[in-house]
Amino acid sequence: MWNYGFAYGRSKPRLAGKRMLWLGLAGVAAGDPTVEFMQQSLEGQLNMGIAYYCGFSYSAVGLLPDAEERRQRLTADGSLLIDAATIGAEREAQYTALERSADGLVADFLAAEPIPV
């Protein structure tokens, strides 16, 4: 719970000085141009809108595209395309890559020098 008196609103919130890694799952295809916009939007909302306000000493956001078995992407005219579901070995490879990406984000976070939010 991110409520008054716990996460914020005290002379020293209980979360002050803590570090936070936010991992966001996205159904969007990794190569879709909206991935960068999603990353920037999440960083603004989570790093500044929540982490800074709650006093975290460090906050990072990792976006994990290709998180769904049916990848989504936008066409140049803004139409949403949803691919057929991946199955079998292709699906296993997709989720193995997703897990590897998540592990990399966690490792980077743990190795990062805390830069205040």
C-alpha angles and dihedrals in degrees: 000000000000096000137147112280094023109051098016143350100069130100084255114014115218090243094053112124094016125122124234133198114192115199117194123195116213131186090208117113113258093241095051113119091228091069092082091049091049091050093050092046093051092046091054095046099041103032098040104018096049115004097048092043091051094047101248112170092216135010131180133180125212121188118203111200122190089045095139130067088234107056117214129209140164125239121225089265092052099257116147115236120193116197124221114272116274114235141182120359093355091057092047090051091049093053093042088055090047091052091047090052091050091049089051092051091050092048091049091049093050092048095045121110105238110257110187116248 
